[in-house]
Amino acid sequence: MEEELKRLLAQSRADEAIAAMEFYRQQGGEMNDRLFYLLGNAWRKKGNWQMAMNNYLEALELNPESPAKQALEIAQEILAFYNKDMYNQ
């Protein structure tokens, strides 16, 4: 499953990666930190920061040294910098 997700994400097919992951989970597939990290990356590519961060947090619960740690920090920095009020002036 991990390699399939990597392939789909490399081809900018985030929707398909998310759908494949949802199917995998429905079939009883076991999640690990790498799968949550990749799923978070798929959601990030779609611009859904909340779902991305939720999956990064799931990965960190399973493995505190997951690459999701850095991804979560970067997402938080980006969102802290983003100021919606600037677009309303």
MARSE-479705 format. One record per atom (N, C-alpha, C): residue number from 1; residue in one letter; atom name; z, x, y. Coordinates in nm, 4 decimals. Example, Ala and Ser with C-alpha at 12.3 -4.5 7.8 and 13.67 -1.06 7.14 Angstrom:
num residu atome w u v
1 a N 0.7800 1.3190 -0.5690
1 a CA 0.7800 1.2300 -0.4500
1 a C 0.7800 1.3200 -0.3300
2 s N 0.7080 1.2850 -0.2250
2 s CA 0.7140 1.3670 -0.1060
2 s C 0.7870 1.2900 0.0030
//
This chain:
num residu atome w u v
1 m N 0.0000 0.0823 -0.1186
1 m CA 0.0000 0.0000 0.0000
1 m C 0.0000 0.0867 0.1249
2 e N 0.0764 0.1935 0.1221
2 e CA 0.0863 0.2804 0.2397
2 e C -0.0500 0.3370 0.2794
3 e N -0.1248 0.3843 0.1814
3 e CA -0.2558 0.4425 0.2118
3 e C -0.3520 0.3373 0.2662
4 e N -0.3443 0.2164 0.2113
4 e CA -0.4301 0.1087 0.2597
4 e C -0.3991 0.0771 0.4061
5 l N -0.2711 0.0711 0.4403
5 l CA -0.2333 0.0446 0.5796
5 l C -0.2812 0.1559 0.6717
6 k N -0.2638 0.2795 0.6300
6 k CA -0.3106 0.3924 0.7107
6 k C -0.4611 0.3829 0.7343
7 r N -0.5350 0.3479 0.6299
7 r CA -0.6808 0.3370 0.6409
7 r C -0.7189 0.2261 0.7383
8 l N -0.6570 0.1109 0.7255
8 l CA -0.6884 -0.0011 0.8136
8 l C -0.6542 0.0313 0.9589
9 l N -0.5415 0.0955 0.9808
9 l CA -0.5023 0.1303 1.1171
9 l C -0.5950 0.2361 1.1763
10 a N -0.6383 0.3307 1.0945
10 a CA -0.7320 0.4329 1.1419
10 a C -0.8654 0.3719 1.1825
11 q N -0.8981 0.2588 1.1226
11 q CA -1.0226 0.1884 1.1537
11 q C -1.0017 0.0796 1.2592
12 s N -0.8854 0.0812 1.3249
12 s CA -0.8511 -0.0178 1.4289
12 s C -0.8591 -0.1610 1.3771
13 r N -0.8105 -0.1813 1.2556
13 r CA -0.8101 -0.3140 1.1929
13 r C -0.6661 -0.3611 1.1754
14 a N -0.5964 -0.3735 1.2894
14 a CA -0.4544 -0.4076 1.2887
14 a C -0.4293 -0.5459 1.2289
15 d N -0.5154 -0.6425 1.2618
15 d CA -0.4968 -0.7774 1.2068
15 d C -0.5010 -0.7756 1.0545
16 e N -0.5940 -0.7010 0.9988
16 e CA -0.6061 -0.6924 0.8536
16 e C -0.4867 -0.6189 0.7929
17 a N -0.4372 -0.5177 0.8630
17 a CA -0.3207 -0.4438 0.8140
17 a C -0.1992 -0.5356 0.8088
18 i N -0.1807 -0.6156 0.9125
18 i CA -0.0667 -0.7086 0.9157
18 i C -0.0810 -0.8134 0.8050
19 a N -0.2006 -0.8671 0.7891
19 a CA -0.2233 -0.9670 0.6848
19 a C -0.1992 -0.9079 0.5456
20 a N -0.2459 -0.7858 0.5227
20 a CA -0.2258 -0.7205 0.3931
20 a C -0.0773 -0.6990 0.3672
21 m N -0.0053 -0.6614 0.4707
21 m CA 0.1377 -0.6383 0.4559
21 m C 0.2120 -0.7682 0.4283
22 e N 0.1759 -0.8750 0.4967
22 e CA 0.2384 -1.0046 0.4726
22 e C 0.2128 -1.0514 0.3294
23 f N 0.0907 -1.0318 0.2814
23 f CA 0.0580 -1.0685 0.1433
23 f C 0.1395 -0.9848 0.0455
24 y N 0.1484 -0.8563 0.0707
24 y CA 0.2250 -0.7644 -0.0141
24 y C 0.3707 -0.8104 -0.0241
25 r N 0.4289 -0.8471 0.0886
25 r CA 0.5682 -0.8910 0.0910
25 r C 0.5855 -1.0249 0.0189
26 q N 0.4904 -1.1148 0.0361
26 q CA 0.4973 -1.2450 -0.0312
26 q C 0.4894 -1.2295 -0.1825
27 q N 0.4198 -1.1271 -0.2267
27 q CA 0.4068 -1.1025 -0.3697
27 q C 0.5260 -1.0262 -0.4260
28 g N 0.6264 -1.0027 -0.3433
28 g CA 0.7469 -0.9352 -0.3889
28 g C 0.7425 -0.7848 -0.3761
29 g N 0.6477 -0.7336 -0.3001
29 g CA 0.6384 -0.5894 -0.2809
29 g C 0.7608 -0.5355 -0.2092
30 e N 0.8059 -0.4199 -0.2517
30 e CA 0.9255 -0.3604 -0.1936
30 e C 0.8901 -0.2831 -0.0671
31 m N 0.9660 -0.3089 0.0375
31 m CA 0.9434 -0.2423 0.1654
31 m C 1.0249 -0.1134 0.1704
32 n N 0.9668 -0.0114 0.2332
32 n CA 1.0399 0.1118 0.2589
32 n C 1.0220 0.1468 0.4064
33 d N 1.0845 0.2527 0.4501
33 d CA 1.0791 0.2860 0.5924
33 d C 0.9370 0.3163 0.6395
34 r N 0.8566 0.3780 0.5558
34 r CA 0.7192 0.4117 0.5967
34 r C 0.6348 0.2861 0.6161
35 l N 0.6551 0.1866 0.5317
35 l CA 0.5793 0.0622 0.5457
35 l C 0.6213 -0.0135 0.6714
36 f N 0.7513 -0.0168 0.7002
36 f CA 0.7958 -0.0812 0.8235
36 f C 0.7411 -0.0071 0.9458
37 y N 0.7395 0.1254 0.9395
37 y CA 0.6847 0.2063 1.0485
37 y C 0.5371 0.1745 1.0709
38 l N 0.4597 0.1704 0.9644
38 l CA 0.3172 0.1399 0.9762
38 l C 0.2938 -0.0025 1.0254
39 l N 0.3758 -0.0950 0.9787
39 l CA 0.3646 -0.2322 1.0258
39 l C 0.3972 -0.2388 1.1749
40 g N 0.4962 -0.1651 1.2164
40 g CA 0.5281 -0.1565 1.3588
40 g C 0.4107 -0.1027 1.4385
41 n N 0.3437 -0.0019 1.3845
41 n CA 0.2258 0.0535 1.4530
41 n C 0.1142 -0.0499 1.4648
42 a N 0.0981 -0.1311 1.3619
42 a CA -0.0052 -0.2358 1.3667
42 a C 0.0260 -0.3357 1.4780
43 w N 0.1520 -0.3780 1.4853
43 w CA 0.1900 -0.4724 1.5909
43 w C 0.1747 -0.4089 1.7288
44 r N 0.2070 -0.2810 1.7402
44 r CA 0.1922 -0.2107 1.8684
44 r C 0.0463 -0.2092 1.9109
45 k N -0.0416 -0.1833 1.8159
45 k CA -0.1851 -0.1814 1.8480
45 k C -0.2343 -0.3168 1.8962
46 k N -0.1686 -0.4234 1.8513
46 k CA -0.2047 -0.5579 1.8957
46 k C -0.1386 -0.5929 2.0294
47 g N -0.0497 -0.5053 2.0759
47 g CA 0.0178 -0.5303 2.2028
47 g C 0.1437 -0.6138 2.1899
48 n N 0.1901 -0.6359 2.0677
48 n CA 0.3122 -0.7130 2.0464
48 n C 0.4282 -0.6143 2.0304
49 w N 0.4841 -0.5770 2.1451
49 w CA 0.5884 -0.4749 2.1474
49 w C 0.7148 -0.5204 2.0761
50 q N 0.7496 -0.6487 2.0875
50 q CA 0.8716 -0.6975 2.0230
50 q C 0.8637 -0.6846 1.8707
51 m N 0.7522 -0.7279 1.8136
51 m CA 0.7367 -0.7155 1.6687
51 m C 0.7313 -0.5687 1.6271
52 a N 0.6670 -0.4855 1.7078
52 a CA 0.6608 -0.3427 1.6775
52 a C 0.8018 -0.2842 1.6728
53 m N 0.8810 -0.3122 1.7753
53 m CA 1.0160 -0.2563 1.7800
53 m C 1.1035 -0.3131 1.6690
54 n N 1.0862 -0.4398 1.6348
54 n CA 1.1630 -0.4977 1.5235
54 n C 1.1360 -0.4219 1.3937
55 n N 1.0092 -0.3905 1.3698
55 n CA 0.9741 -0.3175 1.2475
55 n C 1.0215 -0.1737 1.2522
56 y N 1.0166 -0.1109 1.3689
56 y CA 1.0700 0.0252 1.3812
56 y C 1.2204 0.0252 1.3517
57 l N 1.2920 -0.0768 1.4005
57 l CA 1.4357 -0.0862 1.3738
57 l C 1.4637 -0.1051 1.2246
58 e N 1.3801 -0.1851 1.1579
58 e CA 1.3949 -0.2027 1.0126
58 e C 1.3771 -0.0684 0.9417
59 a N 1.2780 0.0087 0.9851
59 a CA 1.2535 0.1396 0.9246
59 a C 1.3743 0.2312 0.9445
60 l N 1.4311 0.2274 1.0639
60 l CA 1.5459 0.3139 1.0932
60 l C 1.6705 0.2748 1.0144
61 e N 1.6843 0.1472 0.9826
61 e CA 1.7972 0.1056 0.8993
61 e C 1.7874 0.1669 0.7606
62 l N 1.6652 0.1794 0.7108
62 l CA 1.6446 0.2364 0.5773
62 l C 1.6482 0.3886 0.5778
63 n N 1.6015 0.4469 0.6884
63 n CA 1.5950 0.5926 0.6984
63 n C 1.6099 0.6335 0.8452
64 p N 1.7273 0.6793 0.8842
64 p CA 1.7499 0.7164 1.0240
64 p C 1.6599 0.8295 1.0740
65 e N 1.5985 0.9032 0.9835
65 e CA 1.5093 1.0129 1.0227
65 e C 1.3616 0.9736 1.0146
66 s N 1.3344 0.8462 1.0026
66 s CA 1.1969 0.7961 0.9947
66 s C 1.1194 0.8289 1.1226
67 p N 0.9871 0.8433 1.1139
67 p CA 0.9066 0.8616 1.2351
67 p C 0.9189 0.7416 1.3293
68 a N 0.9729 0.6315 1.2784
68 a CA 0.9934 0.5133 1.3618
68 a C 1.0923 0.5424 1.4741
69 k N 1.1772 0.6423 1.4555
69 k CA 1.2751 0.6781 1.5591
69 k C 1.2031 0.7171 1.6874
70 q N 1.1076 0.8063 1.6757
70 q CA 1.0316 0.8500 1.7932
70 q C 0.9441 0.7368 1.8459
71 a N 0.8836 0.6594 1.7579
71 a CA 0.7985 0.5484 1.8002
71 a C 0.8791 0.4456 1.8799
72 l N 1.0008 0.4186 1.8349
72 l CA 1.0871 0.3235 1.9043
72 l C 1.1254 0.3771 2.0423
73 e N 1.1597 0.5043 2.0497
73 e CA 1.1954 0.5647 2.1782
73 e C 1.0787 0.5566 2.2764
74 i N 0.9586 0.5847 2.2287
74 i CA 0.8403 0.5794 2.3144
74 i C 0.8152 0.4364 2.3612
75 a N 0.8264 0.3408 2.2707
75 a CA 0.8063 0.1999 2.3069
75 a C 0.9071 0.1568 2.4120
76 q N 1.0314 0.1970 2.3956
76 q CA 1.1346 0.1613 2.4925
76 q C 1.1068 0.2237 2.6282
77 e N 1.0592 0.3482 2.6302
77 e CA 1.0252 0.4144 2.7565
77 e C 0.9105 0.3424 2.8263
78 i N 0.8108 0.3051 2.7509
78 i CA 0.6958 0.2348 2.8080
78 i C 0.7391 0.1018 2.8676
79 l N 0.8180 0.0276 2.7929
79 l CA 0.8617 -0.1028 2.8415
79 l C 0.9567 -0.0908 2.9601
80 a N 1.0365 0.0144 2.9651
80 a CA 1.1262 0.0355 3.0788
80 a C 1.0460 0.0695 3.2042
81 f N 0.9345 0.1366 3.1870
81 f CA 0.8506 0.1755 3.3005
81 f C 0.7702 0.0571 3.3533
82 y N 0.7296 -0.0308 3.2638
82 y CA 0.6470 -0.1458 3.2982
82 y C 0.7255 -0.2405 3.3875
83 n N 0.6664 -0.2764 3.5024
83 n CA 0.7342 -0.3653 3.5969
83 n C 0.6406 -0.4815 3.6310
84 k N 0.6666 -0.5962 3.5745
84 k CA 0.5805 -0.7122 3.5955
84 k C 0.5751 -0.7560 3.7407
85 d N 0.6820 -0.7355 3.8143
85 d CA 0.6855 -0.7795 3.9538
85 d C 0.5798 -0.7105 4.0392
86 m N 0.5383 -0.5925 4.0042
86 m CA 0.4366 -0.5215 4.0817
86 m C 0.3034 -0.5960 4.0796
87 y N 0.2796 -0.6720 3.9748
87 y CA 0.1526 -0.7432 3.9635
87 y C 0.1553 -0.8761 4.0376
88 n N 0.2689 -0.9156 4.0901
88 n CA 0.2828 -1.0433 4.1587
88 n C 0.2843 -1.0271 4.3101
89 q N 0.2531 -0.9108 4.3614
89 q CA 0.2561 -0.8882 4.5062
89 q C 0.1241 -0.9223 4.5705
//
